[in-house]
Amino acid sequence: MKILHTADWHLGKRLDYFSRLEEQKAVLEEICEIADREAVDLVVVAGDLFDTFNPQVEAVELLYRTLRRLTNYGKRPVIAIAGNHDSADRIDSPDTLARECGILFVGYPNAHLNPLHLDNSFSILKTAPGFLEITFPHLDYPLRIFITPYANELRLKQYLGLEDKAKALNEALASNWKELAEKYADNQGVNILVTHLYMLKRGGEILEEPEGEKPLNIGHADLIYSDGIPPQIQYTALGHLHRLQNVGSNERPALYSGSPLAYSFAEAGHEKHVVIVDATPNTSVEFTKIPLQSGRPLHRKRFSDLDEAITWLQRNPDALVELTIVSDSFLSSKDIKRIHEAHDGIIHIIPVVTKQDYAQKSQQPVNLEQDVTQLFQDYFKHRLGQDPNDEIMDLFKEIVHSTTESEEQ
């Protein structure tokens, strides 16, 4: 049995003001091609399908179109669960129609899916809250899937019956998984867990959550340890962290597949993947990480010479760039124009001014009797160690003048 594991698509996500939708279309097309080429039996998308609770229309259309394609037009099941960026209600809402296409949406913990049979495809004959069993016509053993979408304390109370506030999420989830595994997971089928959580090895390294990600690790209250996964589970498909890593063991991997694109400059240089899992009953799984090629690379670059920066930008037209320019004076509007004319993927320009004589900064109290222009000049020199140039002063005067006109009107 072959399973494709991906997660953290964050459809509709921007890099500051810069849309990534075209890159997302390209990388999801690449994932569809990998699923077909590898002839996988199941596709798992482990949460954070969207970047916000109310995604743009184009993002919603891209999701449905991609999942439909991943089913190979109804021939293979695709399971897509809610992450902490997703609205559970939105994920669940198209389920009735989607199921007939082979797409299984799961928004809330302990969801109970109905049985399903698709001719010449697959069948779901056995289900329970948080569990389903899939059979395939070409395989003589079933696939058991334990499903836990993103679960915070509130959702656990509502859907898993957690009443004791002192009982940690870790204990509640481990207990729930153990009960299900003992009931449904024997060694005559393949057993996997699909979940979207902040999970680590107990006693291991604390893995940083992605920059810009809604944090789950707040005072370690929502921290889940991988030793809570039942021993019957052969593979755990995780979502939330954006870099591929195994927080389980070699015998029973618990993998974050990572995001398909780099979504912040903290991820600059990270290779992105999907994971192909080969599994048979009562045997350790084997997994292969397949690099993804789509998407514009992210770079954090630092230059002390503007001409060198322009040359690099012209040689790397596909990059998205956070550009730091170190100089002894502020960039002029002419310099900034040159940078933007050299490249269309400048996300941030960070000027670092080194010529600052702090020893000469005035220690005298601020004279509030001065006019606003002189106050601005004093403040500018105090903070940055030099007088503002003529362009900055002209811009300041224009702002002050426009504000005055507005107030008069």
N, C-alpha and C positions, 0 to 999 in steps of 0.2 A: 504494500500500500504506500502511495506517495502523497504527501501533504505539502502544500505551499503555505508558508507562514509569512505574513506581512502585517504591518500595524502603523499607526500614527501617520495617516495620510494628511490630516489637517487641511482638508480641502477648503479653499477660500482664504488661506493664510497669506498675509503680506509680509514682506521684509521692509519694515517701516512703511513707506508709501508705495512700495514697488510690488505690483501684482505678480504672483507666481503661478497663475492659473494655466498659462500655456505650458510651462514646465511640468505642472502636475498632469496635464493631459498627456504629455510625451512619456513621462515615467510610468503612468498607469497603463498606457499602451504597451510599454516594454514589459511590464509585469504580466499582462495578458498573453503576450507572445511567449514568455518563459513558461507560463502554465500550460500552454498548448504544446510547446516543444518538449517539455518534460513529461507530458501526459499524466498530470497529477490527478488523483482521485478526489481530492478535497482542497478547497482554499479557505484559509482562516485569516480574517482581518480582525486583529485583537485590539480594537478600540481607537478612539479619537479619529473617527471618520471625517468629521468636520472640525473646524477650528473654533467655532462659536455655536452657541445654542440656537441662534437664528442665522444660518448661513445664507449667502447670496444664492439667487436662483441658479446661476451658472454652476455653482459648486454642487447643488442638489442634483441637477441634471447630469453632471459628470459622474457622480457617485452611482446613480441608477444605471447609467449607460455602461459603466465599467463593470459593475457587479453582474449585469446581464451577460456581458461578454465573457466574464470569468466562469460563468456556469457552462460555457460552451453551448449556450442556447438550450439550457435545461438538462444537459447530460451529466453534469457533476454538481454536487452541493457546494454552496458558498456560505460560510457562517460569518456574520459581521456583528460584533457586539459594541455596546456603548462604552466610551471612555469618559474621563472626567471633563473633557471639552464638549461632549455631546449632550443633547437633551434626550433623555431616555424615552420620553413620549414620542419625540420625532423619529427616533430609530425604530420604535415599535409600530408606528402608524401605518406603514405600507405593507405590513407582514402578510395579510391575507392574500393580496395579489402577488406579492413577491414569492411566497412559498410555491405557487404554481409554476414559477419560473426556476425554482431550485435555489432561491435566496432565502436564508434563514436569519432574520433579524432578531437580536435579543437585547432589549434595553435595560431591564431591571434584574437584580439578583433573584434567584429562585424562580425564574420564569418557567412556566409549564407549557411546552409546545405540544400541539396536537399531532397525532399520527399522520403520516403522509405517504402516499405511494405515487410515484411518477413512472409511467410505462417506459420500459427499456432504459431506466436510469438508476434510481435508488429508492429505498423505502425507509421510513421511520416508523417502526412498529412498537417500540418500547420507549416510554417517556416518563419523566418524573420532574418535580420542581428542581431546576438546575442540572438536569441530565437528559440526554437522549442517546438512542442507539440507532446507528445507520447500517443498513445492509446494502451490498452491491451485488448485482447479478454475476459479475466476473470474479468475485472473491468468495471463498468458503468460510470466512470468519467475519464477524461484525466489527464496527468501530464504535467505541463508547466515548462520548464527549461530555465532560463535566464543565459547565459554563458558568462563570461568574463575571458579569460585566462590572464596571467600576462600582465599588461599594463603599460609601462612607458610613459613619455611625448612624445617621438618620435612615438611610436605606436599609441597613442591616436590621435596625429595630423593626422597620415596617415589613420587611420581606423574609427575614430569617428568625423573627421572634426574639431578637436580642433585647431583653428588658433590664438586665443588670448593667448599670452604667459603668461599674468598675471592671467589667469584663472587657478585655481588649479585643479589637477587631481581629488580631492575630489568632486568639483562642477561638473566637466564634467561627471564623472561616475554617480553621483546621478541623474543628469538631464537625462542621457541616460536610466538608469534603470526606472526612473519615467515615461518616455514617453512610454517605452515598457510595463510596468505594467498596465498603464491606458488603453492601447489598447488591451492587451491579457489576463490579469490576473483577471478574475471574481472569484466569490466564488463557482463556479460549478466544479472546478477542484483543484488539488493540485499544489501549486506554490512554486518553489524553485529557489535559486540562487546558481550557482557554479562559484567560482572565486579563483584566486591566488593572494593575495594582503597582504600588511601589514596593517591590520585593527584593530582598537582599539575602545573602548567606549570613547565618548567625555567627557573629564574631568576625565577619569579613569586612572588607573595605566599604565605607559609606560612599555609595555612588551618587554623584551630583545629578540633580534633576536638570533638564534642558533649560537654557536661558530663554526666558519668555514663556515657559510652560507654567500652567497653573499648578502651584506646588501641592503635593500630597504629603510631603515630609515636613509637617509642622510639629515641632517638639517630639518627633518620632511617634506621635499618636496613631498615625495611619500606616506605620511601618509593618510589613508582613514578612515573615522569615520563611525561606524555602524549605526548612525542615518540617513545616506544617503540611507539605504536600504528601498525600498518602503514598506508601511504597508501591501500590498497584499502578500508579500513574507512570507511564513510560516517557512521556514528553509533556512539558508545559509550555504553551505558546503565550508569551507575555506581551503586553503593550504598556507604554508610558515613557520609558527611557529611549532616547533617540539614537543610541549607539548599540550595535550588536554586541551582546555579552551574555555569558552563561552564569546564572546565579544558582544553578543546581550542581549536579555532578556529571562526570563523563558517562556514567551508567544511566542516569535519569536526568537528562538535561532540562533546565528551565531557562529558556532563551528569550531575551528581548531581541526581536528582529531588527529594531531600529526604524527610523523614519526613512522614506524613500528619497527625500531631498534634505539637504542641509537647510535648516530653518532659522538659524541665527549664526552670527559670526563666531560664536564659541564653538560651532561645529565645522568651522573652516578647515579643510583638509581631511575631513572624515570620509572614508569610503562608505557608500551606502549599499545595502544588500536586501535580497529576500532569502528565505531559508527553505530548502527542500528537505523534507524529513522522509526517510525510508523506514517503515515500521512493519513488523510482523508480531504475532502474539508471543508473549512469554520470552521476549528477546530484547536486548538493549537496542534502541533505535540508532540509526546513523543519520547524521545531518550534513548538508552541504550548503555553504553560503555562496550565493551567486551575486557578484557585483552588478550594480545598476549603473548604466552609463549616461542616462538622461539628466538634464538639469544643468543650469549654469553654476560653475564652481564659485565658492565664496573665498575671498582673500582679505586678510588684514595686512596692509602694506604701510611701511613707514619710510619716508624719504626726507633727506635734508637738502636735496637739490630738486628744484621744480622741474627742470628739463629732464632729469632722470625719471621722475614720476611720469611725465608726459610720454616718454619713450616706452616705459613699461606698460602703461595703459593702452597705447596704440598696438603693442605686441600681444595683448591679452584682451581682445574685444568681447569675448564671451563671459568674462568674469563679472561677478557682482562684488563691489569693492568698498571696504571701509579704509579710507585713505588718511594717513596722518602725515602732515607736512611740518617739519621742524625748521624754524627759521628765527632770525633775530628781529623780525618785524612782522606785523600782521599781513595776511594775504590781501592784496588789492582786489577790487572787483574785476580788473583785467586778468589777474592770475586765476581767479575762480572761473571766469569765463573760458580761459584756455583749458582748464581741467575738464569742464563739462563738454566742451567741443571735441575733446580727445576721446571721450568714452561716454556711452549711454547708460552704464551700470554703476554710476557712483551713488552709493547709498548715503554715506556720511563722509564729510570732510572735517578732519579734526586738526586745527592749527595749534602748534605748540611753539610759543614764543620764548626763546631762551635768554634774550638780552633784557634782564630785569635787575636793576640795581636797588635791592631792597634796603640797603644801608642808607640810601638817600631819601627813602620815603619819609614824608613828613609825619612827625608824631604829635603835631599840634591838633587841638580839637577842631572839629569841622565847623567852619563859619557858615551858619545857616542863613546869614543875611545876604549871601551872594545870590546873583541871578542863577536861573536853572542851568544855563549853558556853562557857567564857570563851575557849578557844582558837579555837572557831568564830567567836565575835564579833570577836576580833582579826583573824582571817584575812579575814572578810567586809569589815571596815572598811579593811584594808590594800589589798584588791583593788578595792573599789568606792567608797571614800571616804565611806561613811556607815555608821551602825549598822543592823543588820538590824531590820526592824519586828517587831511582836508576832506577826503571822501566820507569818513565816518562822521565828521562834524557837519557836513552838508546834509547827510542822511538824518542826523539827530535833529537839526534845525527844521528839516522838512516835516518830521514827525511832530515836533512841538507845534509848528505852525498849523498843521492839519488838525491837531487836537484842539487848538484854540478856536479855529473856524467852526469845528463841530459843536463846541460848547456854546459859541455865540448863536448858532442856528437853533 
